[in-house]
Amino acid sequence: RESGTMCAFGGMLCRVVSVLWLVLSVVSGFNLHAERPAVYGGPEGSYFGYSVDFYRPTPESSTLSVLVGAPKANTSQPGIIEGGAVYYCPYPPNPDPTKQRYSCTQIPFDNANNRMIKVNGTREPLEFKSHQWFGASVRTHKGKVVACAPLYHWRTVKVNGEKDPVGTCYVAVQNFSAYAEYSPCRTNDPDPEGQGFCQAGFSVDFTKEGTLVVGGPGSFYWQGQVMTAGVAEILNGYSLKAVLRRVPGEKHTHAAADTHDDSYLGNTHTQFHLHTQTSVINSTNLTFIMNFTGEQMASYFGYSVAVTDLNGDGYDDVLVGAPLYMERERESKPKEVGRVYLYLQHSPLTFSEPLLLTGTHTFGRFGTAIAPLGDLNQDGYNDVAVGCPFGGEDRSGLVLIYNGQRDLTAHGLTLSQELYGAWASSSGLSGYGFTLRGDRDLDNNHYPGTLPCTLLIFSSFFRFTSLLPSSGEVVTQEGHSKSSVVQSLYFYRPS
């Protein structure tokens, strides 16, 4: 369980890290042109850029930055190997690439070694922070920050040293002057049948009110679990000595019948087994309200989920990605193209049958990432971006921009633009659009921005392998370059 299972889609190499910002302008018709690139660098091999979010210390602050997760980075923690980190990267980046780069600063969420216990008179670790993937998820909300380590292990059985991947998170407030750990699955309910394989923090977010929501896909024989808690309650009374701690007001879903095993609730990245569904949960009491069910097993339905009002009726609509969806045509082999399902909400909790956006690039993984963008073209309707990280003629990836409109049932979303990563296209390598983050006005120009996180593979020899779930056919890409693996962030803003 300590291996790097977090890197999505199995056979993909991802070793490195460097961050490239392209500041672009949007003119009428959504034509983009690059002004000047700037590069943020991260430690080699750290998966720098695996997770990203925007950060503003206060809603009124003019200071903006980007928080970047690097789940395999080393830190100053004594005795910890590749514990992972989150980096603070200032914005705007240096507009002159000939000058010294901006450096990103590692945020000291946790500086401590493993806590220890005495077993038969010998000091042994109580927890295991090496290879914990801290920074695999990071989210912000009005000055609050949370970052998680879903592969953090806890010694649940103290005599023989067994350990379980319960996962843990850290919250930070007051511009990183106060920190506290939140590990809701570090309990006395171990092993797969309990919370022992919870992997809390695999996915994480905040409600609109600022309540922390943590997903634990491995609880209860991988039925999955969702936990919520207030950040103030996590901080109040926090102590390093309180290893087992129930936060006041914490809520969590419970185990269901064994027919729900392997459902992976709380993991927006792996709802792809027989129970291909995405659930809507009441944030007040964590009861299930409704499910959206996928149409095809092993399509990764629920790998990405986004919520935004696309037709301007005042109700949030739901988009669900299934990047391994396979299109079947008569007398031909199935083609893996990916699909996005759009559920329009016509009245409270009354949704339409899904409108379908289907990828056109075989093995492109259309729907891997979905990001609400706000109203980019200022027509009164919100827009959305969809990542297709292995699409395009050279399979280097692309991001598709769709515009909302009033009558989506009749006309659907309008594809207005396709974005290609400059480094990806020029190198013939893959991954542009692997992660997207948008819907923030970065520079107070009254337009939201979008931040696609790009995974590019540069090596003396690289290989990407895709295994079709039905036929077992393997598709392989090979190429050559002088560099190592590079991850890049491209920033786009309207003019």
Secondary structure, DSSP 8 states (H G I E B T S, - for coil): --S-TTSSSSS------EEEEEEEEE-TT--EEEEEEEEEE--TTS-TTSEEEEE-SSTT---EEEEEEETT---S-TT-SS-BEEEEEEES--S-TTS---B-EE--S------EEEETTEEEESEE-TT--BTSEEEEETTEEEEEETT-EEEEETTTTEEE---EEEEEETTTTEEEEE-TT-SS--TTTTTTT--TTSEEEE-TT--EEEEETTHHHHTBEEEEE-HHHHHTT--TT-SS---TT-EE-----GGGTT--BT-TT---SSS-EEEEE-TTT--EEEEEE-SSTTS-TTSEEEEE-SSSSSS-EEEEEETT-EE--TTS--EE--EEEEE-EEETTEE-S-EEEE--STT--TTSEEEEEE-TT-SSS-EEEEEETT-STTS-BEEEEEE--S-HHHH--EEEEEE--HHHHHHT---BTSEEEEEE-SSSSSS-EEEEEEEE--SSSEEEEEE-TTT--EEEEEE--SS--EEEE--B---
